[in-house]
Each structure stands twice: as structure tokens, then as C-alpha cells.
């Protein structure tokens, strides 16, 4: 128990002030080790609701790389679609990303768990190559076994309601992604200069109208978002198609800019998480 005593001394804490004892690492599966720990903490029940090999990984995003920056990201655990129905693990900040149009920055995040359950999190901005790395060695804010079981039961109970909400969010995100990606597309000089002024104005007006409608109708139903999407596509797609046909050999399909939205906006742009 010497390592445990040293941890308490370093933290300037008394064992009586410890709320939960979480088992981390494969060796804590040994019954004798568990008994020694329980005796050391005056018979306190050990937290066994988490796999010792995965204990740190569960809290990965709690501190997943405090990567300095402006955007605060909230991380939740649970089975429900809406964040308000899940358990907030924590927040982390991500920054150092140069200004760019919506949907353009791309971040690669890697999670690496070693044999001891220690998690290394690294993040890289694909544009600048800037990297950050952090090692996660603690676990806090976790739910108890009973709380987890309760959340699973609630997820099953409200499954149909959550699926409806998910459908609505996906429809809203698809419209939003398509509108912003189309706006970025026509702002590109290589494409914008090939559009007739009247056609370009028609697309710009349709996009602005769609974005204004989105801002005022965040709680609309899925079919309303889908109808608005079809309306916007019916204006933009024929004009873009006509432009490429008119460009002929100068602009083949492979010459489309990376930001150009596909005919359907369902897969366009970044995935937007719903945060209540």
C-alpha cells in the first residue's frame, strides 16, 4: 500500500476524505489487492463498475487534450440522443486553428490505450500540421453501476422519441451543411467567375433566405427541414450543373473544388453535434 499512501501524502489528503476508490490497471483484478485496498480505506466499497483496463479511457474526453483555444467542447456519456439526457464528463478547449470558412478545418484525434489502461490523446490540425498530445491518467465524474443501468433503461424507454429527435437534427444539419458549403462554393473564384451574374445572384439570395429561415426555425420538424432542403437544391443544383456543362473540357467532374457540395446535402460538410 506504499504507492497509495504516497499518493495521499502528495495530494495532502487523508484517506477518510476519499469519496470513491476506482480500480485502474489489470493488477487490480487480483482479489488480494482488492482486499488490501478495501482494508486500507476502512472497508469502503471499491468502485468496480468500470473495467480496470478501460477505466482511464472512460474519462478520456474529460480532459482530452486541453489543447488551448477558444472553442469549449462539452463531452458526455450515455445512451440518449440529446446531451441534456446524458452525463457531462467534462470540457476541453481546442485552438490554434487558423481562420477558415465554416467546415474547412479538419482535426485528426487519436486515442491510444496502453496495457496499463493509460490513455494518450493526440490531436493534429491537418492544415497546419500543428500537434498536441496529453496523457490521461485519472478518472473522475463517472456514473455508478446503478446510475448506468438506470440510463440504459431510460434509453430503451424513450427510444422512439430519441429517434424522432435524431431524425430532426440530421435533417437540420443536412440543410445547414448544404447551404454553407454552397455559399463557400460560389465564393470560390474558379467557380464564381464561371457563373452568370443573374444565376449567381439567384443562388446567393436562395442561400441567404435558407440560412435566415434556419436561424428562425431551429425547432422545426424534420419534414420542414427536408422540404426547405429540396427547395434550395431545386434552385442551386440546376445552375451548378449548367455551369459545368457549359465549361466543357475546362472543368471535368474531377476539377470540382473540395468545398463543392454534392447534389444531396445529406452527406455534405462536417457533422454537427446537437448540444442543448
N, C-alpha and C positions, 0 to 999 in steps of 0.2 A: 504493500500500500504506500510505499515511499513516494512514487510518482504522483499519487493522488494528493498526499499531504503537501508535497512541494507545490502543486498547482494551487492549492488553497492558500498556502503561505504567500505565493507570488501575487495572488489576487487579493490578499489581505482580507480573506473571508474565513468565517467559521463554518464547519460542516453543518451546523444546525440552521444556517441561513440558506442552504442549497434547497431549491424548490423541487427540482427533478434531477434524477440521475439517469442519463442517457448512455446506453451501451454503444460504443463506437469501435469498430475493428473486429476481425474474426476471432481473436483470442478471448473476447468477452462472452463467447458462446460456452466456454468451459464452465461447468456448474460450480467448481470450487472457486473460480474467480468471481462469479456472481455472488456466491455466498459470502466471500470475504468483503466484497463491496457493500453488500446489504448490512453486514455486521458493522462495518466501519461507519456507515451512515445511520447507525442506531436503529436498524430494522426497517428503514424506509424502503417502500416497494420500488423496484427498479423499473424504468420505462423500457418495456420490451415490445412496444407496438411498431418499432422500426427495425428493419433488417440491419444488423450491425455493419454489414459490408456496404450498405447504401445510406447509412444514417446521414453522412455529410452531404451526399448528393441531394437528399430531400431538401436541404436548406441552400442548395446551390444558388438559386436566383435571389436569395435573401440579400446576399452581398455580392451577387455575381458581378464581379469586377467593378468596383466603384471606379469607373473609367473617366472620371472628371468630365463635366459638361453641363449643358443647360437642361436637357430633357430628362425629367424624372419619370422612370418607368416603375409601375407597380406590378408585383408578381404575386400570383395567387395559387393556391392548391385547392383541388376539389373536383367534383364531377359535374357541376352545373355550368350552363352556358353563360350566365351573367356574372360579372365579377362580384356584385353585391351579395350573391348567394354562396360565395366561396370564402376561403380563409386567406387573409392577407399575410404573406410571409415576410415581405419587406419591400424595400425600394432600392434602386441603384441608378446612378447617373451615367450617361453616355455623352461624350462630347469630342471636340477636336475634329468634327466633320465639317469640311468647308461648305459654304453656302452653295446650294444647288436646287434646281427645280424639284417640286414635290415628287417623291417616288424614285428619284435618281440615286441617292446614296445607298450603298449596299455594304452591309456589315456581316462578316463571317464570324460566328461564335462557335468555339469548340469546347466540349466538356470531356475531360479525361479523368477517370477514376482509377486510382492505383489499388494494389492488393490490400491496402490498409483502410480503404474507404475514403482516402483523402482526395478531394476534388481539385483539379486545376482547371481554371476557366481562362481562356484566351479569346481576345476579340481583335479583329483586323478590319480596318476600313479599306475596302478593295480599291478605292480611287487613289488614296494617298499612300497606302501600304503601312499606315501607322498602326502599331500593335500595342496592346496592353495585356497584362496577364496577372492573375491573382490566384492564390491558393486558399481554398476554403477548408477550414479545419474545425469549425464549430457548428452546432445545430441548436437552433432556438426558435420559438414560436410555433412548434409543431403541435398538431392535434393529438389528443389521447386516442386510444383504441376505440373507446365508446363514442367519442365525437366523430371519428372516421366512419364508424358503422352507421351512425345517425345520418351523416351527409350522404352516404351511399343509398340509404333508404329514401331520403328526400329526393335524391336524383331520380330514382325509379318512379316515385310518386308523381313528380312534376315533369316526367319525360316528354309527354306530348306538348305541354306548354313551352318547355325549353326548345323543342324542335321548331315550333312556330316562331319563336323569337329568333332562333338561329337563321331561319329562312329569311326573315325580315332584314336582319343585319347583313346577310350576304347579298341580298338584293340592293340594299342601300350602298354597300361597299362597291358593288359592281358598277353602279351608276356613277358613283363618285370617282372611282378609278378611271372609268372611260372618259368622263368629262375632263378631268385634269390632264390625262395623257393626250387627249385630242388637242387640248389647248397648247400643251408643250409641242406637239407635232407641228401645228400650223405656225408656231413661233420660230421654228427652225427655218433658217434662210433657204436651205436647199429645197425645202418643200413649199414654204410660204410664197416664194417668188414664182413658183410654177402654177399657183392658183390664180384664177381670175379674181380681180378685186371684189366683184359682186359676190362670188362664191365664198371668198374668204370672209367677207363681212357677214354673210348668212350663217356660216359656221360659228363665228365669234359670237354673234347675237344668240344663237341657239345654246351655246355652251354657257354663256353668262346667265341666260334665263334658267337653265337647268341647275346651275350652282346656287342661284338665288332661291330657287324652289326647294333645293335640298336644305339650305340654311333655315328655311321657314317651316319645313315639314320633316324634321328628324324623327318624328313618331308616326309617320305614315305607315300604312300596311304594305306587305310585300308586293301585292299586285299593283299598287300605286307606283312603287319604285320601278317595277318591271315595265309598266306602261310608259313611264317617263323615259326609261332606257330605250324602248322601241321607237319612241318619238324622236329622240336625239339621234339614234342610229339612222333613222329614215332620212334625216337631213344630211348628216355628215358622210355616211358611207358612200352614197352615190357620187358625191362631189369628189371625194378622195379617189374613188375608183376611176372616175372620168379623167382625173389629173394623171394617173399612172398610165392609162390607156393612151392619152394624148402625148405623154412623154416618150412613148415607144421604147426604142432601144436604149435611150439615155438613162431610163430608170426601170430596171427589171425588178422583179419581186425581191431579189437579194439586196437591192440598194435601199430598201426602206430603212429609215432611221430606227435605232433601237427603241426610241420612245414612241414610235408609231403604234397606236392601238390596233388590235386585231378587229375583225368585223364584229365580234361579240365582246362586250366588256366584261364578261363573267370571269375571265382569267387575266384581265389587264391590270398592270400596276401592282403595287405592294398589297399584301393582305393587311387589312386594318382591324385591329382588335377592338372589341366593344368594351368600353370602360364606363361603368355607371357612376 
